[in-house]
Amino acid sequence: MANPQKENGYLAIANEIVDALCQVRLSGAEQRLLWAIWRKTWGWQKKSDSIPIRQLMDMTNMQERMVWRGLASLIRKNIVFKKPEKHPISGITPNVFAFNKDYESWRPPPDKIVSPPLTKLSVTPLTKLSHSKDIKTKETLSDDFFSLVSLLSEKMRENDSKAKIPRTEAQREKWATSFRLLVERDGRPIEEVRKVLTWCQADSFWRGNILSASKFREKYGQLKLKMEGQGQKLGTKKMTPEEFNKLQEEALKRRD
């Protein structure tokens, strides 16, 4: 049974910082990385520290791609700094990270709820809302959508080692956005999306035609119908030709 004691070491975090973080939306990966950085810096009474990515992976129990993406997001929000310091002996620039305790400089800043006067309501110009809209769009890209990006990339690599999969953060976000629209706008359950995605990359015809998240979303209706027609729907037996034709007619009516 665990029995932690303050005498064995502890982190001292100002209540003001805790209050500020309570008002900022952070993903699970970002929160784990933030605790790891605190542990390696403030936990040793240091403002910054050189932390290898492998060490962050071990501390957070996350894959490398998740660590890099979480760090990039924290740095973009100005909550964490990556300081370009050179080692005095080797001259190699390590990954030096530091927490930015100036919460007023975070991007986005804490969401402060202010009740406007009853007699006068202020109106924010649209030009000032554009930046916050961009931030909101990125924040809606949860880990679930990025996991679909990884699944499609992995299956494409299995079929073709030279497949063109997203390499940069911007490319991954573009694919994740297509999956978000498929789930949130088109109303497709995410577990169903996983099954259809896995099936299409195992199909001899579709695996050569579904080579991006946007194409997958575009053809989703056909893919799901074909998968179910081959008896791949979970918990159902193989469809008869009559059942398949009926489903196809219903799908065409919904599209019209």
N, C-alpha and C positions, 0 to 999 in steps of 0.2 A: 504494500500500500504506500502510495506517495505521501511524503510528509515534508513538504518544502518549508524552509525557515528563512526569515529575513537575514539571519546571521550569516547565511551562505551566499549572500549577495542579492541585491534587488535593484529595480529601476525606479528612479524618482522622476516623475513627469508632472509638470505644473498643471494645476486644474484648468488654467486658462487655455492650454493647448488641448486638453481633453474636451473642453466645452466647444472649441472650434471644430475639432474633428467630428463631434457629434452632428454637426450640421453639413458635413461634406459627404457626398456619395462616393464610396470607394468599393471596388470589386473585392471579392474574396482574395484574389491573388495580390492585389495592392496592399490589403491589410496585413497579410502574412509577411510580405516583403518589408513593410514598414516596421513591424515588430522585430524582424531579423536585423534590420539596420540599426534600430535603437539598441538591440542587445549587443551589437558589435561596436557601437560608438559610446552612447551614454552609459551602457552597462559596464564599460571600462573607463568611465570618466574622460572620454575623448569626444571631440566635436566631429571628427571624421575618421574614416578608416579605410584601408585598402581591403576590399572584400572580394575574393575570387567568385566568379559565377558558380563554380562547382560547389563552393561552400554555401552559397545562398540556396542552391538546389537541395542540398542535404538538410539545411535548417528548415526549409519550408515544405520539403517533400513534394516539390513541383518539378515538372520537366523543364528543360533548358528554354524551350520556346516560350513557355508561360512566364518564366523569370524575366526574360528579355522584354516581353510585351508589358508585363507589370511595371518593370523599371522605367520603360519608355513613357508609360502613362503617368507615373508619379513625377518624372522629370518634366513632362509636358505641362503638368498641373502646377509645377514649381514648388511641390511639396518636398521633393528630394533633389539635391544637387549632385551632379557627377563632376568632380573636380579634377582637371587635368594636371596632376602633380607627377613629377619625375622622381624615380627612385634615386637617392644620392649615390648609390654604388653601381647598380646595373644600368641606370639610365632609362629603363623601361617604364612607360607610363602605365601604372596599375589602375584598376577600377576603384577609385577613391570616391566613396559616397558619404553624404552628410544630410541630415534632416534640416529643413528650413523651418525654424520656429517662428519666423515672421509670418503668421497666418494671414495677415492682411495683404500679403503679396502673392498668395496662392491663386492659381487659375484653374477652375473657377473659385471665387471666394466663398466663404460660408454662406449658405442660403439663409439670410436674415428675414424673418417675417415681420413686416411693419404694417400696422393697421392705418390706412389713410384717414384723414379727417372726414367726417360725414358731410361737411359742407363743400368739400372740394376734392376731386379725384385727380391725381396726377396722371398724365399720359406719357409713356416712354416712346420716343421716336422709333420707327421701324429700323433705322440705321443702327441704333444702339442694341437692338435685339438680335441682330444677325449673328454676332459672335456667340452669344449664349445658345442660340439655336443650333449652331455647329457643334458645340460642346454636348448638348443634349443628345444629338444624333449619335455621337461616338459613345456616350455612356450607355445607350440602349443596346449596344453590341455586347451582350453577355458572353460568358465563357461557353454557354451552350452552342451559340452560333459559330464560335471559333473552333469548337470541337467538331462541328460538321465540316468546316474547312479542312481540318486535319484528316478527317475520315476520307473525304473525297480525294485529297492529295495522296494519302497512303494507298488507296485503291488504284489510283491512276499510275502511281509508281510501280505497283505490282504488275500492272498490265503492260507498262512501257517505262523502262528505266530512264528514258529521256523525255518523259512527259513534261509539258510546260505547266508547272504548278506555281502558285504565288510564292515569291521569295522575300519581298519587302513587306514592311508593316502596312503600307498603303494598299498593296495588292491583297493582302489577307483581309483588311478591313472591307475592301470592295466585295470580296466573296462573302464575307460574313453578313454584309448588308443585304445581299441577295437572299441569303437564308433567312434573315430576319423578316424580310418582306413576304417570303413564302409562308412563314409561320404566323406572323402578326396580321398582315394585310390579306393574304389568301386564305387564312384560317386552317392551315394544315397542321395537325398535331406533330410535335417534334419527334416523337418516337416512330410515328408512321413515316416521317421524312427519312429517318435513319434506315428503316427497312427498305424503302424504295431506292434510296441511294446505294445501299449495299447490293441490292438486286441488280440494278442497272449496270453496275460496274462488273458484274459477273456474267451479264448477258453478252453473247458474241456480237450482236449487232449494236446495242446501245452503248457499250463501253468505248466504241470507236467514235461515237457521236456526242456523248456527254463529256465534254472536256473543260467545263467551267461551271461555276455556281449559277451564273445567269442563264446558261443553256439548260441546266437542270431545272430551274424554276419555270422556264418557258415550256418545257416538254413534260412537266410533272404530271399533268392529267393523263397524258398518253402512257407514261411510264407506269403509273399506278394501275391504270386499267389493264395494261398488258401483264403486269405482275400478278394481279388478281385472276386474270384469265388463265394463267399458267398454274394456278393453285397455290400461290405463294402467300396469300393473305393469311395472317395469323389466326389460328383457331377455326379455319374453314376447310372444307374439302375442295377438291378441284372442281371448277365450274364446268357446266355443260355448255355446248355451243349456243344453246338458246339463252342461257343466263348471261353469257358473255355479250351476245348481241343486244340483249335488253339493257345491260349496263352501258354499252357503247351508245345506244340511242339516247339514254338519259343524260350522258355526259355531253353529247352534241346539243341537246336541248338547253342544258344549263349554259353552255358556251354562247349560244345564240341569244 
